Amino acid sequence: YKRMPIAELLDLSMNQTLARTVLTGVTTLFALAALSIWGGEVIQSFTIAMIFGILAGTYSSIFVAGPLLILFKLRPGAL
């Protein structure tokens, strides 16, 4: 992998982890939706904030982290 171009390596990595990332986000959203619907008034506000956090985190893992690596031209072990 050290000789692969960074864009190709990133594409391969994203293809390997995309399903896991999406499934983790969706299952967490199911649990938070249940807490939001059947939880008390205090827990409901917390779960709404958590839902937005999970959505933002999943989005950034898929669509933001990769392009930032290409932008900064980072390779594993470059730090």
ZALUM-508108 format. One line per 8 residues: number of its first residue (from 0); for each residue x, y, z of N, C-alpha, C. Coordinates in Angstrom, 3 decimals, padded with zeros to 6 digits, always signed. Layout:
<sites>
NUM> X/Y/Z/X/Y/Z/X/Y/Z | ...
</sites>
This chain:
<sites>
0> +000.804/-001.201/+000.000/+000.000/+000.000/+000.000/+000.848/+001.268/+000.000 | +002.094/+001.147/+000.365/+002.946/+002.334/+000.435/+003.199/+002.946/-000.933 | +003.143/+002.139/-001.972/+003.423/+002.646/-003.314/+002.166/+003.095/-004.055 | +001.000/+002.900/-003.458/-000.257/+003.294/-004.114/-000.422/+004.808/-004.061 | -000.970/+005.401/-005.102/-001.308/+006.833/-005.032/-002.334/+007.067/-003.923 | -002.249/+008.213/-003.286/-003.095/+008.494/-002.125/-004.579/+008.439/-002.483 | -004.955/+008.913/-003.668/-006.368/+008.900/-004.056/-006.877/+007.470/-004.229 | -006.066/+006.614/-004.818/-006.462/+005.215/-005.005/-006.545/+004.488/-003.661
8> -005.594/+004.750/-002.785/-005.601/+004.147/-001.457/-006.816/+004.597/-000.656 | -007.140/+005.871/-000.760/-008.300/+006.399/-000.056/-009.591/+005.797/-000.603 | -009.685/+005.643/-001.913/-010.862/+005.030/-002.518/-011.028/+003.592/-002.040 | -009.957/+002.841/-002.008/-010.002/+001.462/-001.531/-010.427/+001.407/-000.068 | -009.874/+002.285/+000.740/-010.213/+002.315/+002.162/-011.670/+002.681/+002.390 | -012.164/+003.659/+001.644/-013.564/+004.060/+001.797/-014.507/+002.939/+001.370 | -014.167/+002.229/+000.305/-014.999/+001.111/-000.136/-015.042/+000.002/+000.907 | -013.943/-000.207/+001.622/-013.893/-001.255/+002.631/-014.656/-000.886/+003.894
16> -014.742/+000.391/+004.223/-015.351/+000.791/+005.490/-016.720/+001.446/+005.356 | -017.174/+001.708/+004.142/-018.428/+002.438/+003.952/-019.619/+001.713/+004.559 | -019.782/+000.451/+004.266/-020.933/-000.299/+004.784/-020.912/-000.341/+006.304 | -019.751/-000.560/+006.892/-019.648/-000.612/+008.351/-020.005/+000.737/+008.976 | -019.548/+001.809/+008.382/-019.841/+003.141/+008.902/-021.332/+003.444/+008.841 | -021.951/+003.151/+007.713/-023.383/+003.424/+007.549/-024.210/+002.551/+008.484 | -023.889/+001.266/+008.571/-024.656/+000.371/+009.444/-024.512/+000.749/+010.915 | -023.339/+001.157/+011.326/-023.149/+001.597/+012.707/-023.987/+002.837/+012.992
24> -023.977/+003.789/+012.077/-024.781/+004.995/+012.252/-026.270/+004.696/+012.293 | -026.739/+003.820/+011.412/-028.174/+003.498/+011.351/-028.625/+002.763/+012.605 | -027.851/+001.785/+013.068/-028.268/+001.059/+014.273/-028.263/+001.968/+015.498 | -027.312/+002.878/+015.565/-027.304/+003.836/+016.668/-028.506/+004.766/+016.578 | -028.866/+005.173/+015.361/-030.047/+006.022/+015.185/-031.325/+005.304/+015.601 | -031.423/+003.989/+015.341/-032.593/+003.226/+015.791/-032.725/+003.272/+017.308 | -031.620/+003.056/+018.004/-031.650/+003.086/+019.465/-032.007/+004.483/+019.972 | -031.444/+005.505/+019.354/-031.744/+006.871/+019.781/-033.179/+007.263/+019.456
32> -033.703/+006.776/+018.340/-035.102/+007.057/+018.004/-036.028/+006.435/+019.035 | -035.724/+005.218/+019.465/-036.539/+004.571/+020.495/-036.482/+005.361/+021.796 | -035.307/+005.814/+022.173/-035.188/+006.625/+023.387/-035.929/+007.947/+023.248 | -035.884/+008.524/+022.072/-036.565/+009.793/+021.843/-038.078/+009.643/+021.913 | -038.592/+008.535/+021.383/-040.043/+008.324/+021.360/-040.563/+007.902/+022.727 | -039.919/+006.910/+023.343/-040.448/+006.337/+024.577/-039.726/+006.812/+025.830 | -038.680/+007.611/+025.677/-037.968/+008.116/+026.840/-038.721/+009.268/+027.481 | -038.254/+009.668/+028.622/-038.889/+010.777/+029.315/-038.567/+012.109/+028.664
40> -039.134/+013.149/+029.238/-038.950/+014.492/+028.683/-037.493/+014.937/+028.751 | -036.817/+014.581/+029.827/-035.423/+014.983/+029.986/-034.536/+014.250/+028.979 | -034.741/+012.964/+028.811/-033.906/+012.171/+027.906/-034.194/+012.501/+026.449 | -035.390/+012.986/+026.153/-035.767/+013.287/+024.776/-034.889/+014.394/+024.188 | -034.644/+015.435/+024.935/-033.783/+016.521/+024.444/-032.361/+016.025/+024.193 | -031.881/+015.177/+025.077/-030.541/+014.618/+024.923/-030.448/+013.749/+023.675 | -031.455/+012.925/+023.442/-031.398/+012.030/+022.284/-031.506/+012.793/+020.968 | -032.250/+013.880/+020.955/-032.318/+014.702/+019.737/-030.931/+015.264/+019.416
48> -030.228/+015.738/+020.431/-028.866/+016.240/+020.222/-027.935/+015.120/+019.760 | -028.092/+013.938/+020.330/-027.270/+012.796/+019.923/-027.546/+012.392/+018.477 | -028.811/+012.457/+018.058/-029.162/+012.121/+016.674/-028.454/+013.064/+015.706 | -028.484/+014.353/+015.996/-027.774/+015.305/+015.137/-026.269/+015.030/+015.138 | -025.726/+014.663/+016.279/-024.302/+014.340/+016.359/-023.929/+013.109/+015.549 | -024.758/+012.076/+015.620/-024.502/+010.856/+014.846/-024.586/+011.151/+013.352 | -025.582/+011.928/+012.947/-025.714/+012.282/+011.530/-024.504/+013.084/+011.049 | -024.088/+014.063/+011.841/-022.936/+014.883/+011.458/-021.651/+014.060/+011.438
56> -021.478/+013.190/+012.417/-020.276/+012.362/+012.475/-020.190/+011.370/+011.332 | -021.319/+010.744/+011.006/-021.331/+009.789/+009.898/-021.065/+010.500/+008.578 | -021.700/+011.651/+008.392/-021.482/+012.432/+007.168/-020.016/+012.826/+007.032 | -019.429/+013.327/+008.117/-018.043/+013.781/+008.024/-017.080/+012.618/+007.832 | -017.384/+011.461/+008.410/-016.519/+010.297/+008.205/-016.490/+009.875/+006.749 | -017.624/+009.988/+006.078/-017.717/+009.523/+004.699/-017.273/+010.598/+003.712 | -017.765/+011.825/+003.878/-017.603/+012.837/+002.836/-016.587/+013.934/+003.138 | -016.100/+014.045/+004.371/-015.196/+015.143/+004.704/-013.775/+014.654/+004.964
64> -013.623/+013.560/+005.694/-012.291/+013.106/+006.103/-011.408/+012.740/+004.912 | -011.946/+012.024/+003.949/-011.162/+011.620/+002.780/-010.650/+012.785/+001.961 | -011.528/+013.702/+001.552/-011.038/+014.860/+000.798/-010.033/+015.717/+001.576 | -010.173/+015.785/+002.900/-009.187/+016.532/+003.678/-007.821/+015.860/+003.628 | -007.796/+014.534/+003.654/-006.515/+013.836/+003.528/-005.860/+014.134/+002.185 | -006.656/+014.142/+001.133/-006.103/+014.465/-000.185/-005.644/+015.917/-000.223 | -006.426/+016.806/+000.377/-006.067/+018.222/+000.403/-004.731/+018.445/+001.107 | -004.535/+017.780/+002.229/-003.297/+017.950/+002.990/-002.191/+016.996/+002.548
72> -002.500/+016.114/+001.577/-001.527/+015.169/+001.027/-000.864/+014.326/+002.116 | -001.673/+013.831/+003.040/-001.128/+013.016/+004.124/-001.112/+011.548/+003.737 | -000.086/+010.862/+004.152/+000.013/+009.411/+004.004/+000.228/+008.827/+005.398 | -000.158/+007.576/+005.598/+000.114/+006.954/+006.896/+001.608/+006.997/+007.200 | +001.942/+007.400/+008.393/+003.339/+007.496/+008.783/+003.987/+008.813/+008.413 | +003.233/+009.741/+007.838/+003.811/+011.021/+007.425/+003.953/+011.989/+008.595 | +003.256/+011.714/+009.684/+003.319/+012.631/+010.823/+004.507/+012.372/+011.700
</sites>
